[in-house]
């Protein structure tokens, strides 16, 4: 075999080998693509984003959750239902965060939890996400944005606002020839008279159970008496001032005079709503969520709402409430959690939710939205009420301060302590918690 033939053969073999090699490289690359991208795309489980919420509202969230899950193949929003009392849900979140590795990616938060959760490092700020998104915070009520802000960063995206209102039975007032009351004294007199005449079973129901709802309710009684709880700027405690003692005295008196049933000392929002719906009770203090539920009850068309009563020289104040979503610091899926927050931010999603539930929007434009106003004619007035609402002190020690207030108020309304002794002790303990 001459040299030329030999090199010819060798080069043929070599190019055959190259072809085989190329074929294997191609095969390996195809397999890699299939296993790295194609197979996972078909078999990948969606990321689950979990959030805990009060049972009542969790049920009302169902259409939103379904809408989200149907439009997001890669994420599954999972709702964990908790108790209805806000502080019990707060306790569950708190213990999960303290134990570490919390099973939640988002926290659905009451406005009063934010300073504590943020100060403890349990949440991550969402400012950077907001900057690079379509979310426009100026579309929301100031109170709700401020309530979600701690040390200059936003930790909670508002979803719904809230404000305490006075519900009254239009039919009962009419029977007695009364206009809705403006002052505490009028509320007491009308109640007493309608009860004496046998027109009403009870005069006034309110939340007197020892829980957060009691503090929220009391903020309105304080405001109407020109009193205050804690000044957030100076951290001065006002509970032992004469006006605050008078506010506690008012609550005690409603039970003493038989205007409020003795059971109010154990009632949260839902118990008072049921009593208002099922008996002839003239007045109820509650949040706007009650409106559509009561419209669906025996008293449908026979009640209305107005701002809370006050002393003649002072003004009415609705307690600022409200809920929104915060991102849990330990979530492994912050981007997906943000997707959920963005979905809840959509005006259409919100409109549908408020149409169905009658909660108070946090987005300003919805108060004058034609569809919503057609259903809830009081929405435009509600905007004014929530824009001028009274705050519970936005401080990191809020939960402790609220516990103290609840404990001593409870002692007042159950007759264990005089308003003066109880409020003096509450002020002293609160000052010691605040270190002032
Ligand atoms: C409502 C309010 C919330 C408040 C709670 C008290 O849910 O929105 O802010 O703390 O009632 O029960």
Boltz pocket constraint, residues with backbone or C-beta under 6 A from the ligand:
constraints:
  - pocket:
      binder: B
      contacts: [[A, 85], [A, 86], [A, 110], [A, 111], [A, 112], [A, 161], [A, 162], [A, 212], [A, 213], [A, 214], [A, 216], [A, 269], [A, 287], [A, 320], [A, 321], [A, 322], [A, 323]]
      max_distance: 6.0
